[in-house]
Amino acid sequence: PHGARLVTWFSDEHYNRCSFVIAGSGPSVAHTAVALASSALEQIDLSSHSSSHPRIGVVDHISIAPLADEGGVHLEEAAATALSVGEGLAGMGGVGLPVLLYGAAHPESRTLAQTRRLTSYFTKDGCSGDTAVEPTAIDLGPKEVDPSRGVCCCGAVTLVLNYNIRLATTDKKVAAAAAKAVRTRSGGPPFVEALALEHKSGNYEVACNLLSPAQTPPSLVLEMVRAVAFEAGVEVEEDYTIGFTATEVLQQLRDEGLIR
């Protein structure tokens, strides 16, 4: 499609955050992403924001993903779009937003997790809204961080599936053990990033980024989390995905007559 299309959106009241999936041509997606970010920055003050989910900015993360299909956008084009978005954010309103690039948009193709480790995202300050970042990690925009705005990670990768598994426990240790079991970096299956986060009613959930759902599907992650929880006498309360796969996005656009 020549214009951008809002495919779906998700809001989590407890985490006090939301996400939007936008599809379209590179220029239209870039324009829409920057406009949406500008609106958010005008209305939200990170320094007064509260959540149990880590974040490093009002616009914490923008990911540009190709819709792999015949005649579709490829990762190189997605990287060019991500750079366009990053430059738009960096020069926004004459003030600009610090931008950290990742994936195909970064010269060394650093991952989102690697990029976030250069900030306070994975520290105890990650859930406080107090953003800290190594100045050398900032690729575009100002090197100083405005505490009311934070920074933004912007990159290009294949479409990531967000998959969360809520446990019927308030014991963080159980959730942390389950997250460690499925996290690639900790010896788990490939293409999985995972955190243990407190959710509603004080129960914890294992929040996952599945970088390649085809190779490590949600069913496998659920089976592994359930096994760890079972050993601790804990049940899985709920599991859910956020957003769509590339195939599902393409099918929705076809159903609406926007592409063939």
Secondary structure, 3 states (H helix, E strand, C coil): CCCCEEEEEEEECCCCEEEEEEECCHHHHHHHHHHHHHHHHHHCCHHHCCCCCCCCECCCEEEECCCCCCCCCCHHHHHHHHHHHHHHHHCHHHCCCCEEEEECCCCCCCCHHHHHCCECCCCHHHHCCCCCECHHHCCECCCCCCCCCECEEEEECCCCEEEEEEECCCCHHHHHHHHHHHCHHHCCCCCEEEEEEECHHHCEEEEEEECCCCCCCHHHHHHHHHHHHHHCCCCEEEEEEECCCHHHHHHHHHHCCCCC
